[in-house]
């Protein structure tokens, strides 16, 4: 196998063609122009195309300020529509002392500006679901109390229970077929299954193709 860069043959190529090659996304240029084909191409864990991730990474920058643990990129803007996604930390034992003593996933809250396709704020921390619900309730108050979309897998029930206890009713409801009652019911929260996860991914892929979503937090891009 002989690997070579197209640019080694630059003298025999039209200048416009070479210029076009150099405008490829970095990952494409690495393979199709520089001729580097290594193990990074064989990853089974790639969900979104590398050029999309590189585009997202180009928007990453520091937050403007912090407030109650939230990194704030943009305050509420008049006329803008918002939505809040909440993913509670997993783990069977969710007492305060256990959460502090043993490693758990971070509970995450993302405030999304639907008008400008951009991340407005993010909270990430190792807190129990009921505390995360209080954070989401607080963050929602800064952005006009938009719809909150909690993931119902694992610790989601405790989170929703606390939100309802706090009197927050603008919570996403999904349609789900009840086999016993034999009819569609509306149930609180987003439930991730093998089928719904594929829908979620394909929807975001479509967003990446057609528009320019702006994710500013490094943590979120790294999750992608």
Rosetta constraint file for C-alpha pairs under 8 A:
AtomPair CA 3 CA 35 HARMONIC 5.88 0.50
AtomPair CA 3 CA 36 HARMONIC 7.08 0.50
AtomPair CA 4 CA 8 HARMONIC 7.22 0.50
AtomPair CA 4 CA 34 HARMONIC 6.86 0.50
AtomPair CA 4 CA 35 HARMONIC 5.34 0.50
AtomPair CA 4 CA 36 HARMONIC 7.90 0.50
AtomPair CA 5 CA 9 HARMONIC 7.74 0.50
AtomPair CA 5 CA 33 HARMONIC 5.70 0.50
AtomPair CA 5 CA 34 HARMONIC 4.13 0.50
AtomPair CA 5 CA 35 HARMONIC 4.82 0.50
AtomPair CA 5 CA 36 HARMONIC 7.90 0.50
AtomPair CA 6 CA 10 HARMONIC 6.77 0.50
AtomPair CA 6 CA 32 HARMONIC 7.75 0.50
AtomPair CA 6 CA 33 HARMONIC 5.13 0.50
AtomPair CA 6 CA 34 HARMONIC 6.17 0.50
AtomPair CA 6 CA 35 HARMONIC 7.09 0.50
AtomPair CA 7 CA 18 HARMONIC 7.76 0.50
AtomPair CA 7 CA 33 HARMONIC 6.91 0.50
AtomPair CA 7 CA 34 HARMONIC 7.10 0.50
AtomPair CA 9 CA 13 HARMONIC 6.87 0.50
AtomPair CA 10 CA 18 HARMONIC 7.05 0.50
AtomPair CA 13 CA 17 HARMONIC 6.84 0.50
AtomPair CA 13 CA 18 HARMONIC 6.84 0.50
AtomPair CA 14 CA 18 HARMONIC 6.56 0.50
AtomPair CA 15 CA 19 HARMONIC 6.16 0.50
AtomPair CA 16 CA 20 HARMONIC 6.19 0.50
AtomPair CA 17 CA 21 HARMONIC 6.32 0.50
AtomPair CA 18 CA 22 HARMONIC 6.39 0.50
AtomPair CA 19 CA 23 HARMONIC 6.64 0.50
AtomPair CA 20 CA 24 HARMONIC 7.07 0.50
AtomPair CA 21 CA 29 HARMONIC 7.05 0.50
AtomPair CA 21 CA 33 HARMONIC 6.71 0.50
AtomPair CA 22 CA 29 HARMONIC 6.85 0.50
AtomPair CA 22 CA 33 HARMONIC 7.84 0.50
AtomPair CA 24 CA 28 HARMONIC 6.01 0.50
AtomPair CA 24 CA 29 HARMONIC 5.44 0.50
AtomPair CA 25 CA 29 HARMONIC 6.11 0.50
AtomPair CA 25 CA 51 HARMONIC 5.96 0.50
AtomPair CA 26 CA 30 HARMONIC 6.11 0.50
AtomPair CA 26 CA 51 HARMONIC 7.23 0.50
AtomPair CA 26 CA 54 HARMONIC 7.92 0.50
AtomPair CA 27 CA 31 HARMONIC 6.62 0.50
AtomPair CA 27 CA 50 HARMONIC 6.58 0.50
AtomPair CA 27 CA 51 HARMONIC 6.23 0.50
AtomPair CA 28 CA 32 HARMONIC 5.74 0.50
AtomPair CA 28 CA 33 HARMONIC 7.45 0.50
AtomPair CA 28 CA 51 HARMONIC 7.63 0.50
AtomPair CA 29 CA 33 HARMONIC 4.82 0.50
AtomPair CA 29 CA 34 HARMONIC 6.19 0.50
AtomPair CA 30 CA 34 HARMONIC 4.97 0.50
AtomPair CA 30 CA 35 HARMONIC 6.29 0.50
AtomPair CA 30 CA 36 HARMONIC 5.70 0.50
AtomPair CA 31 CA 35 HARMONIC 4.84 0.50
AtomPair CA 31 CA 36 HARMONIC 4.95 0.50
AtomPair CA 31 CA 37 HARMONIC 5.85 0.50
AtomPair CA 32 CA 36 HARMONIC 7.77 0.50
AtomPair CA 37 CA 41 HARMONIC 6.93 0.50
AtomPair CA 38 CA 42 HARMONIC 7.86 0.50
AtomPair CA 39 CA 43 HARMONIC 7.26 0.50
AtomPair CA 46 CA 50 HARMONIC 7.79 0.50
AtomPair CA 47 CA 201 HARMONIC 7.94 0.50
AtomPair CA 47 CA 224 HARMONIC 7.75 0.50
AtomPair CA 48 CA 52 HARMONIC 6.69 0.50
AtomPair CA 48 CA 53 HARMONIC 6.87 0.50
AtomPair CA 48 CA 205 HARMONIC 7.06 0.50
AtomPair CA 48 CA 224 HARMONIC 7.24 0.50
AtomPair CA 49 CA 53 HARMONIC 6.66 0.50
AtomPair CA 50 CA 54 HARMONIC 6.19 0.50
AtomPair CA 51 CA 55 HARMONIC 6.17 0.50
AtomPair CA 52 CA 56 HARMONIC 6.20 0.50
AtomPair CA 52 CA 208 HARMONIC 6.79 0.50
AtomPair CA 53 CA 57 HARMONIC 6.04 0.50
AtomPair CA 53 CA 221 HARMONIC 7.20 0.50
AtomPair CA 53 CA 224 HARMONIC 7.11 0.50
AtomPair CA 54 CA 58 HARMONIC 6.29 0.50
AtomPair CA 55 CA 59 HARMONIC 7.29 0.50
AtomPair CA 56 CA 60 HARMONIC 7.26 0.50
AtomPair CA 56 CA 213 HARMONIC 7.47 0.50
AtomPair CA 56 CA 214 HARMONIC 6.42 0.50
AtomPair CA 56 CA 215 HARMONIC 6.19 0.50
AtomPair CA 56 CA 221 HARMONIC 6.77 0.50
AtomPair CA 57 CA 215 HARMONIC 7.65 0.50
AtomPair CA 57 CA 216 HARMONIC 7.89 0.50
AtomPair CA 57 CA 218 HARMONIC 7.51 0.50
AtomPair CA 57 CA 221 HARMONIC 6.35 0.50
AtomPair CA 59 CA 214 HARMONIC 6.01 0.50
AtomPair CA 59 CA 215 HARMONIC 6.25 0.50
AtomPair CA 59 CA 216 HARMONIC 5.58 0.50
AtomPair CA 60 CA 215 HARMONIC 6.42 0.50
AtomPair CA 60 CA 216 HARMONIC 4.06 0.50
AtomPair CA 60 CA 217 HARMONIC 5.74 0.50
AtomPair CA 60 CA 218 HARMONIC 5.97 0.50
AtomPair CA 61 CA 216 HARMONIC 5.50 0.50
AtomPair CA 61 CA 217 HARMONIC 6.78 0.50
AtomPair CA 61 CA 218 HARMONIC 7.68 0.50
AtomPair CA 62 CA 73 HARMONIC 7.87 0.50
AtomPair CA 62 CA 216 HARMONIC 7.40 0.50
AtomPair CA 62 CA 217 HARMONIC 7.38 0.50
AtomPair CA 63 CA 71 HARMONIC 5.77 0.50
AtomPair CA 63 CA 72 HARMONIC 5.59 0.50
AtomPair CA 63 CA 73 HARMONIC 4.81 0.50
AtomPair CA 63 CA 216 HARMONIC 7.77 0.50
AtomPair CA 63 CA 217 HARMONIC 7.72 0.50
AtomPair CA 64 CA 71 HARMONIC 7.51 0.50
AtomPair CA 64 CA 72 HARMONIC 5.85 0.50
AtomPair CA 64 CA 73 HARMONIC 5.29 0.50
AtomPair CA 64 CA 74 HARMONIC 7.49 0.50
AtomPair CA 65 CA 71 HARMONIC 6.19 0.50
AtomPair CA 65 CA 72 HARMONIC 5.51 0.50
AtomPair CA 65 CA 73 HARMONIC 7.28 0.50
AtomPair CA 66 CA 70 HARMONIC 5.48 0.50
AtomPair CA 66 CA 71 HARMONIC 4.70 0.50
AtomPair CA 66 CA 72 HARMONIC 5.79 0.50
AtomPair CA 67 CA 71 HARMONIC 6.70 0.50
AtomPair CA 67 CA 72 HARMONIC 7.15 0.50
AtomPair CA 69 CA 123 HARMONIC 6.11 0.50
AtomPair CA 69 CA 124 HARMONIC 7.80 0.50
AtomPair CA 70 CA 121 HARMONIC 6.46 0.50
AtomPair CA 70 CA 122 HARMONIC 5.45 0.50
AtomPair CA 70 CA 123 HARMONIC 4.47 0.50
AtomPair CA 70 CA 124 HARMONIC 7.62 0.50
AtomPair CA 70 CA 139 HARMONIC 7.98 0.50
AtomPair CA 71 CA 121 HARMONIC 5.51 0.50
AtomPair CA 71 CA 122 HARMONIC 5.33 0.50
AtomPair CA 71 CA 123 HARMONIC 6.31 0.50
AtomPair CA 72 CA 120 HARMONIC 6.37 0.50
AtomPair CA 72 CA 121 HARMONIC 4.48 0.50
AtomPair CA 72 CA 122 HARMONIC 6.79 0.50
AtomPair CA 73 CA 119 HARMONIC 7.28 0.50
AtomPair CA 73 CA 120 HARMONIC 5.11 0.50
AtomPair CA 73 CA 121 HARMONIC 5.50 0.50
AtomPair CA 73 CA 216 HARMONIC 7.63 0.50
AtomPair CA 74 CA 120 HARMONIC 4.84 0.50
AtomPair CA 74 CA 121 HARMONIC 6.77 0.50
AtomPair CA 75 CA 120 HARMONIC 6.96 0.50
AtomPair CA 75 CA 142 HARMONIC 7.82 0.50
AtomPair CA 75 CA 143 HARMONIC 7.61 0.50
AtomPair CA 76 CA 80 HARMONIC 7.57 0.50
AtomPair CA 76 CA 142 HARMONIC 6.83 0.50
AtomPair CA 76 CA 143 HARMONIC 5.22 0.50
AtomPair CA 76 CA 144 HARMONIC 7.77 0.50
AtomPair CA 80 CA 113 HARMONIC 6.86 0.50
AtomPair CA 80 CA 114 HARMONIC 7.22 0.50
AtomPair CA 80 CA 115 HARMONIC 5.41 0.50
AtomPair CA 80 CA 116 HARMONIC 7.86 0.50
AtomPair CA 81 CA 113 HARMONIC 6.07 0.50
AtomPair CA 81 CA 114 HARMONIC 5.39 0.50
AtomPair CA 81 CA 115 HARMONIC 5.60 0.50
AtomPair CA 81 CA 146 HARMONIC 7.66 0.50
AtomPair CA 82 CA 111 HARMONIC 6.91 0.50
AtomPair CA 82 CA 112 HARMONIC 5.56 0.50
AtomPair CA 82 CA 113 HARMONIC 4.67 0.50
AtomPair CA 82 CA 114 HARMONIC 5.40 0.50
AtomPair CA 82 CA 115 HARMONIC 7.49 0.50
AtomPair CA 82 CA 143 HARMONIC 6.97 0.50
AtomPair CA 82 CA 146 HARMONIC 5.69 0.50
AtomPair CA 82 CA 147 HARMONIC 7.52 0.50
AtomPair CA 83 CA 111 HARMONIC 5.99 0.50
AtomPair CA 83 CA 112 HARMONIC 5.29 0.50
AtomPair CA 83 CA 113 HARMONIC 6.74 0.50
AtomPair CA 83 CA 114 HARMONIC 6.91 0.50
AtomPair CA 83 CA 146 HARMONIC 5.44 0.50
AtomPair CA 83 CA 147 HARMONIC 5.31 0.50
AtomPair CA 83 CA 148 HARMONIC 6.13 0.50
AtomPair CA 83 CA 149 HARMONIC 7.54 0.50
AtomPair CA 84 CA 109 HARMONIC 6.87 0.50
AtomPair CA 84 CA 110 HARMONIC 5.60 0.50
AtomPair CA 84 CA 111 HARMONIC 4.55 0.50
AtomPair CA 84 CA 112 HARMONIC 6.04 0.50
AtomPair CA 84 CA 136 HARMONIC 7.93 0.50
AtomPair CA 84 CA 140 HARMONIC 7.45 0.50
AtomPair CA 84 CA 146 HARMONIC 6.94 0.50
AtomPair CA 84 CA 147 HARMONIC 6.33 0.50
AtomPair CA 84 CA 148 HARMONIC 4.67 0.50
AtomPair CA 84 CA 149 HARMONIC 5.97 0.50
AtomPair CA 85 CA 109 HARMONIC 5.72 0.50
AtomPair CA 85 CA 110 HARMONIC 5.26 0.50
AtomPair CA 85 CA 111 HARMONIC 6.65 0.50
AtomPair CA 85 CA 112 HARMONIC 7.84 0.50
AtomPair CA 85 CA 148 HARMONIC 5.94 0.50
AtomPair CA 85 CA 149 HARMONIC 4.78 0.50
AtomPair CA 85 CA 150 HARMONIC 5.88 0.50
AtomPair CA 85 CA 151 HARMONIC 7.85 0.50
AtomPair CA 86 CA 107 HARMONIC 7.61 0.50
AtomPair CA 86 CA 108 HARMONIC 5.75 0.50
AtomPair CA 86 CA 109 HARMONIC 4.57 0.50
AtomPair CA 86 CA 110 HARMONIC 6.62 0.50
AtomPair CA 86 CA 136 HARMONIC 7.47 0.50
AtomPair CA 86 CA 148 HARMONIC 7.27 0.50
AtomPair CA 86 CA 149 HARMONIC 6.14 0.50
AtomPair CA 86 CA 150 HARMONIC 4.61 0.50
AtomPair CA 86 CA 151 HARMONIC 6.34 0.50
AtomPair CA 87 CA 107 HARMONIC 5.70 0.50
AtomPair CA 87 CA 108 HARMONIC 5.21 0.50
AtomPair CA 87 CA 109 HARMONIC 6.59 0.50
AtomPair CA 87 CA 150 HARMONIC 6.12 0.50
AtomPair CA 87 CA 151 HARMONIC 5.46 0.50
AtomPair CA 87 CA 156 HARMONIC 7.49 0.50
AtomPair CA 88 CA 106 HARMONIC 7.41 0.50
AtomPair CA 88 CA 107 HARMONIC 4.49 0.50
AtomPair CA 88 CA 108 HARMONIC 6.47 0.50
AtomPair CA 88 CA 128 HARMONIC 7.58 0.50
AtomPair CA 88 CA 129 HARMONIC 5.49 0.50
AtomPair CA 88 CA 132 HARMONIC 7.03 0.50
AtomPair CA 88 CA 150 HARMONIC 7.93 0.50
AtomPair CA 88 CA 151 HARMONIC 7.30 0.50
AtomPair CA 88 CA 154 HARMONIC 7.92 0.50
AtomPair CA 88 CA 155 HARMONIC 5.80 0.50
AtomPair CA 88 CA 156 HARMONIC 6.11 0.50
AtomPair CA 88 CA 159 HARMONIC 7.19 0.50
AtomPair CA 89 CA 104 HARMONIC 6.56 0.50
AtomPair CA 89 CA 105 HARMONIC 5.01 0.50
AtomPair CA 89 CA 106 HARMONIC 5.24 0.50
AtomPair CA 89 CA 107 HARMONIC 4.37 0.50
AtomPair CA 89 CA 108 HARMONIC 7.69 0.50
AtomPair CA 89 CA 126 HARMONIC 6.96 0.50
AtomPair CA 89 CA 127 HARMONIC 7.22 0.50
AtomPair CA 89 CA 128 HARMONIC 6.91 0.50
AtomPair CA 89 CA 129 HARMONIC 6.78 0.50
AtomPair CA 89 CA 155 HARMONIC 6.79 0.50
AtomPair CA 90 CA 104 HARMONIC 6.56 0.50
AtomPair CA 90 CA 105 HARMONIC 6.02 0.50
AtomPair CA 90 CA 154 HARMONIC 6.12 0.50
AtomPair CA 90 CA 155 HARMONIC 6.10 0.50
AtomPair CA 91 CA 104 HARMONIC 6.61 0.50
AtomPair CA 91 CA 154 HARMONIC 7.72 0.50
AtomPair CA 91 CA 155 HARMONIC 7.73 0.50
AtomPair CA 93 CA 98 HARMONIC 6.46 0.50
AtomPair CA 93 CA 99 HARMONIC 7.66 0.50
AtomPair CA 94 CA 98 HARMONIC 6.29 0.50
AtomPair CA 94 CA 99 HARMONIC 6.00 0.50
AtomPair CA 94 CA 128 HARMONIC 5.76 0.50
AtomPair CA 94 CA 129 HARMONIC 7.71 0.50
AtomPair CA 95 CA 99 HARMONIC 6.18 0.50
AtomPair CA 95 CA 128 HARMONIC 6.88 0.50
AtomPair CA 96 CA 100 HARMONIC 6.41 0.50
AtomPair CA 96 CA 127 HARMONIC 7.58 0.50
AtomPair CA 96 CA 128 HARMONIC 6.47 0.50
AtomPair CA 97 CA 101 HARMONIC 6.24 0.50
AtomPair CA 98 CA 102 HARMONIC 5.98 0.50
AtomPair CA 99 CA 103 HARMONIC 7.11 0.50
AtomPair CA 99 CA 104 HARMONIC 6.76 0.50
AtomPair CA 99 CA 126 HARMONIC 6.78 0.50
AtomPair CA 99 CA 127 HARMONIC 6.65 0.50
AtomPair CA 99 CA 128 HARMONIC 6.76 0.50
AtomPair CA 100 CA 126 HARMONIC 7.61 0.50
AtomPair CA 104 CA 126 HARMONIC 6.62 0.50
AtomPair CA 105 CA 126 HARMONIC 6.65 0.50
AtomPair CA 106 CA 124 HARMONIC 5.89 0.50
AtomPair CA 106 CA 125 HARMONIC 4.88 0.50
AtomPair CA 106 CA 126 HARMONIC 4.63 0.50
AtomPair CA 106 CA 127 HARMONIC 7.22 0.50
AtomPair CA 107 CA 123 HARMONIC 7.96 0.50
AtomPair CA 107 CA 124 HARMONIC 5.68 0.50
AtomPair CA 107 CA 125 HARMONIC 5.43 0.50
AtomPair CA 107 CA 126 HARMONIC 5.80 0.50
AtomPair CA 107 CA 127 HARMONIC 6.25 0.50
AtomPair CA 107 CA 128 HARMONIC 7.67 0.50
AtomPair CA 107 CA 129 HARMONIC 7.42 0.50
AtomPair CA 107 CA 132 HARMONIC 6.71 0.50
AtomPair CA 108 CA 122 HARMONIC 7.29 0.50
AtomPair CA 108 CA 123 HARMONIC 5.59 0.50
AtomPair CA 108 CA 124 HARMONIC 4.50 0.50
AtomPair CA 108 CA 125 HARMONIC 6.71 0.50
AtomPair CA 108 CA 132 HARMONIC 7.91 0.50
AtomPair CA 109 CA 122 HARMONIC 5.58 0.50
AtomPair CA 109 CA 123 HARMONIC 5.00 0.50
AtomPair CA 109 CA 124 HARMONIC 6.52 0.50
AtomPair CA 109 CA 132 HARMONIC 7.99 0.50
AtomPair CA 109 CA 136 HARMONIC 6.60 0.50
AtomPair CA 110 CA 119 HARMONIC 7.18 0.50
AtomPair CA 110 CA 120 HARMONIC 7.72 0.50
AtomPair CA 110 CA 121 HARMONIC 5.97 0.50
AtomPair CA 110 CA 122 HARMONIC 4.54 0.50
AtomPair CA 110 CA 123 HARMONIC 6.57 0.50
AtomPair CA 111 CA 119 HARMONIC 6.19 0.50
AtomPair CA 111 CA 120 HARMONIC 5.44 0.50
AtomPair CA 111 CA 121 HARMONIC 5.05 0.50
AtomPair CA 111 CA 122 HARMONIC 6.18 0.50
AtomPair CA 111 CA 139 HARMONIC 7.98 0.50
AtomPair CA 112 CA 117 HARMONIC 7.23 0.50
AtomPair CA 112 CA 118 HARMONIC 5.96 0.50
AtomPair CA 112 CA 119 HARMONIC 4.74 0.50
AtomPair CA 112 CA 120 HARMONIC 5.54 0.50
AtomPair CA 112 CA 121 HARMONIC 7.28 0.50
AtomPair CA 113 CA 117 HARMONIC 5.66 0.50
AtomPair CA 113 CA 118 HARMONIC 5.21 0.50
AtomPair CA 113 CA 119 HARMONIC 6.05 0.50
AtomPair CA 113 CA 120 HARMONIC 5.97 0.50
AtomPair CA 114 CA 118 HARMONIC 7.00 0.50
AtomPair CA 116 CA 213 HARMONIC 7.95 0.50
AtomPair CA 117 CA 212 HARMONIC 7.07 0.50
AtomPair CA 117 CA 213 HARMONIC 4.81 0.50
AtomPair CA 117 CA 214 HARMONIC 6.23 0.50
AtomPair CA 118 CA 213 HARMONIC 5.65 0.50
AtomPair CA 118 CA 214 HARMONIC 4.50 0.50
AtomPair CA 118 CA 215 HARMONIC 6.06 0.50
AtomPair CA 118 CA 216 HARMONIC 7.94 0.50
AtomPair CA 119 CA 214 HARMONIC 6.28 0.50
AtomPair CA 119 CA 215 HARMONIC 5.31 0.50
AtomPair CA 119 CA 216 HARMONIC 6.36 0.50
AtomPair CA 122 CA 217 HARMONIC 7.71 0.50
AtomPair CA 127 CA 131 HARMONIC 6.17 0.50
AtomPair CA 127 CA 132 HARMONIC 6.20 0.50
AtomPair CA 128 CA 132 HARMONIC 6.23 0.50
AtomPair CA 129 CA 133 HARMONIC 6.10 0.50
AtomPair CA 129 CA 155 HARMONIC 6.39 0.50
AtomPair CA 129 CA 156 HARMONIC 7.25 0.50
AtomPair CA 129 CA 158 HARMONIC 6.07 0.50
AtomPair CA 129 CA 159 HARMONIC 4.86 0.50
AtomPair CA 130 CA 134 HARMONIC 6.48 0.50
AtomPair CA 130 CA 158 HARMONIC 6.22 0.50
AtomPair CA 130 CA 159 HARMONIC 5.16 0.50
AtomPair CA 130 CA 162 HARMONIC 5.61 0.50
AtomPair CA 131 CA 135 HARMONIC 6.39 0.50
AtomPair CA 132 CA 136 HARMONIC 6.17 0.50
AtomPair CA 132 CA 159 HARMONIC 7.05 0.50
AtomPair CA 133 CA 137 HARMONIC 6.05 0.50
AtomPair CA 133 CA 159 HARMONIC 5.31 0.50
AtomPair CA 133 CA 160 HARMONIC 7.26 0.50
AtomPair CA 133 CA 162 HARMONIC 6.11 0.50
AtomPair CA 133 CA 163 HARMONIC 5.71 0.50
AtomPair CA 134 CA 138 HARMONIC 6.19 0.50
AtomPair CA 134 CA 162 HARMONIC 7.54 0.50
AtomPair CA 134 CA 163 HARMONIC 7.20 0.50
AtomPair CA 134 CA 166 HARMONIC 7.97 0.50
AtomPair CA 135 CA 139 HARMONIC 6.06 0.50
AtomPair CA 136 CA 140 HARMONIC 5.94 0.50
AtomPair CA 137 CA 141 HARMONIC 6.47 0.50
AtomPair CA 137 CA 163 HARMONIC 6.97 0.50
AtomPair CA 137 CA 166 HARMONIC 7.84 0.50
AtomPair CA 137 CA 168 HARMONIC 7.27 0.50
AtomPair CA 138 CA 142 HARMONIC 7.02 0.50
AtomPair CA 139 CA 143 HARMONIC 6.99 0.50
AtomPair CA 140 CA 144 HARMONIC 6.40 0.50
AtomPair CA 140 CA 145 HARMONIC 4.60 0.50
AtomPair CA 140 CA 146 HARMONIC 6.30 0.50
AtomPair CA 140 CA 148 HARMONIC 7.96 0.50
AtomPair CA 141 CA 145 HARMONIC 5.10 0.50
AtomPair CA 145 CA 170 HARMONIC 7.55 0.50
AtomPair CA 146 CA 170 HARMONIC 6.83 0.50
AtomPair CA 147 CA 170 HARMONIC 5.03 0.50
AtomPair CA 147 CA 171 HARMONIC 5.38 0.50
AtomPair CA 147 CA 172 HARMONIC 6.25 0.50
AtomPair CA 148 CA 170 HARMONIC 6.45 0.50
AtomPair CA 148 CA 171 HARMONIC 4.87 0.50
AtomPair CA 148 CA 172 HARMONIC 6.04 0.50
AtomPair CA 149 CA 171 HARMONIC 6.09 0.50
AtomPair CA 149 CA 172 HARMONIC 5.08 0.50
AtomPair CA 149 CA 189 HARMONIC 5.86 0.50
AtomPair CA 149 CA 190 HARMONIC 6.48 0.50
AtomPair CA 150 CA 156 HARMONIC 6.55 0.50
AtomPair CA 150 CA 159 HARMONIC 7.81 0.50
AtomPair CA 150 CA 160 HARMONIC 7.29 0.50
AtomPair CA 150 CA 171 HARMONIC 7.73 0.50
AtomPair CA 150 CA 172 HARMONIC 7.46 0.50
AtomPair CA 150 CA 189 HARMONIC 5.06 0.50
AtomPair CA 150 CA 190 HARMONIC 5.99 0.50
AtomPair CA 151 CA 156 HARMONIC 5.68 0.50
AtomPair CA 151 CA 189 HARMONIC 5.73 0.50
AtomPair CA 151 CA 190 HARMONIC 4.72 0.50
AtomPair CA 151 CA 191 HARMONIC 5.78 0.50
AtomPair CA 151 CA 192 HARMONIC 7.12 0.50
AtomPair CA 152 CA 156 HARMONIC 4.05 0.50
AtomPair CA 152 CA 157 HARMONIC 6.04 0.50
AtomPair CA 152 CA 188 HARMONIC 7.92 0.50
AtomPair CA 152 CA 189 HARMONIC 5.45 0.50
AtomPair CA 152 CA 190 HARMONIC 5.60 0.50
AtomPair CA 152 CA 191 HARMONIC 5.04 0.50
AtomPair CA 152 CA 192 HARMONIC 7.51 0.50
AtomPair CA 153 CA 157 HARMONIC 7.86 0.50
AtomPair CA 153 CA 191 HARMONIC 5.87 0.50
AtomPair CA 153 CA 192 HARMONIC 6.54 0.50
AtomPair CA 155 CA 159 HARMONIC 6.68 0.50
AtomPair CA 156 CA 160 HARMONIC 6.17 0.50
AtomPair CA 156 CA 189 HARMONIC 7.88 0.50
AtomPair CA 157 CA 161 HARMONIC 6.00 0.50
AtomPair CA 158 CA 162 HARMONIC 6.29 0.50
AtomPair CA 159 CA 163 HARMONIC 6.35 0.50
AtomPair CA 160 CA 164 HARMONIC 6.17 0.50
AtomPair CA 160 CA 188 HARMONIC 7.91 0.50
AtomPair CA 160 CA 189 HARMONIC 7.87 0.50
AtomPair CA 161 CA 165 HARMONIC 6.15 0.50
AtomPair CA 162 CA 166 HARMONIC 6.18 0.50
AtomPair CA 163 CA 167 HARMONIC 6.45 0.50
AtomPair CA 163 CA 168 HARMONIC 5.43 0.50
AtomPair CA 163 CA 169 HARMONIC 7.70 0.50
AtomPair CA 164 CA 168 HARMONIC 5.29 0.50
AtomPair CA 164 CA 169 HARMONIC 6.31 0.50
AtomPair CA 171 CA 188 HARMONIC 6.80 0.50
AtomPair CA 171 CA 189 HARMONIC 6.99 0.50
AtomPair CA 172 CA 188 HARMONIC 6.03 0.50
AtomPair CA 172 CA 189 HARMONIC 5.42 0.50
AtomPair CA 172 CA 190 HARMONIC 7.31 0.50
AtomPair CA 173 CA 186 HARMONIC 5.69 0.50
AtomPair CA 173 CA 187 HARMONIC 5.13 0.50
AtomPair CA 173 CA 188 HARMONIC 4.32 0.50
AtomPair CA 173 CA 189 HARMONIC 5.46 0.50
AtomPair CA 173 CA 190 HARMONIC 7.37 0.50
AtomPair CA 174 CA 186 HARMONIC 5.38 0.50
AtomPair CA 174 CA 187 HARMONIC 5.32 0.50
AtomPair CA 174 CA 188 HARMONIC 6.29 0.50
AtomPair CA 174 CA 189 HARMONIC 6.49 0.50
AtomPair CA 174 CA 190 HARMONIC 6.56 0.50
AtomPair CA 175 CA 184 HARMONIC 6.21 0.50
AtomPair CA 175 CA 185 HARMONIC 5.58 0.50
AtomPair CA 175 CA 186 HARMONIC 4.62 0.50
AtomPair CA 175 CA 187 HARMONIC 6.35 0.50
AtomPair CA 176 CA 184 HARMONIC 5.46 0.50
AtomPair CA 176 CA 185 HARMONIC 5.32 0.50
AtomPair CA 176 CA 186 HARMONIC 6.21 0.50
AtomPair CA 176 CA 187 HARMONIC 6.78 0.50
AtomPair CA 177 CA 182 HARMONIC 6.92 0.50
AtomPair CA 177 CA 183 HARMONIC 5.62 0.50
AtomPair CA 177 CA 184 HARMONIC 4.33 0.50
AtomPair CA 177 CA 185 HARMONIC 6.08 0.50
AtomPair CA 178 CA 182 HARMONIC 5.41 0.50
AtomPair CA 178 CA 183 HARMONIC 5.56 0.50
AtomPair CA 178 CA 184 HARMONIC 6.07 0.50
AtomPair CA 178 CA 185 HARMONIC 6.62 0.50
AtomPair CA 179 CA 183 HARMONIC 7.21 0.50
AtomPair CA 191 CA 196 HARMONIC 7.52 0.50
AtomPair CA 192 CA 196 HARMONIC 5.66 0.50
AtomPair CA 192 CA 197 HARMONIC 5.72 0.50
AtomPair CA 193 CA 197 HARMONIC 5.78 0.50
AtomPair CA 194 CA 198 HARMONIC 6.51 0.50
AtomPair CA 195 CA 199 HARMONIC 6.57 0.50
AtomPair CA 196 CA 200 HARMONIC 6.15 0.50
AtomPair CA 197 CA 201 HARMONIC 6.19 0.50
AtomPair CA 198 CA 202 HARMONIC 6.04 0.50
AtomPair CA 199 CA 203 HARMONIC 6.02 0.50
AtomPair CA 200 CA 204 HARMONIC 6.36 0.50
AtomPair CA 201 CA 205 HARMONIC 6.12 0.50
AtomPair CA 202 CA 206 HARMONIC 6.16 0.50
AtomPair CA 203 CA 207 HARMONIC 6.32 0.50
AtomPair CA 204 CA 208 HARMONIC 6.15 0.50
AtomPair CA 205 CA 209 HARMONIC 6.25 0.50
AtomPair CA 206 CA 210 HARMONIC 6.09 0.50
AtomPair CA 207 CA 211 HARMONIC 5.46 0.50
AtomPair CA 207 CA 212 HARMONIC 7.30 0.50
AtomPair CA 207 CA 213 HARMONIC 7.15 0.50
AtomPair CA 208 CA 212 HARMONIC 6.07 0.50
AtomPair CA 208 CA 213 HARMONIC 6.64 0.50
AtomPair CA 215 CA 220 HARMONIC 7.08 0.50
AtomPair CA 215 CA 221 HARMONIC 6.80 0.50
AtomPair CA 216 CA 220 HARMONIC 7.89 0.50
AtomPair CA 216 CA 221 HARMONIC 7.92 0.50
AtomPair CA 217 CA 221 HARMONIC 6.67 0.50
AtomPair CA 218 CA 222 HARMONIC 6.11 0.50
AtomPair CA 219 CA 223 HARMONIC 6.36 0.50
AtomPair CA 220 CA 224 HARMONIC 6.52 0.50
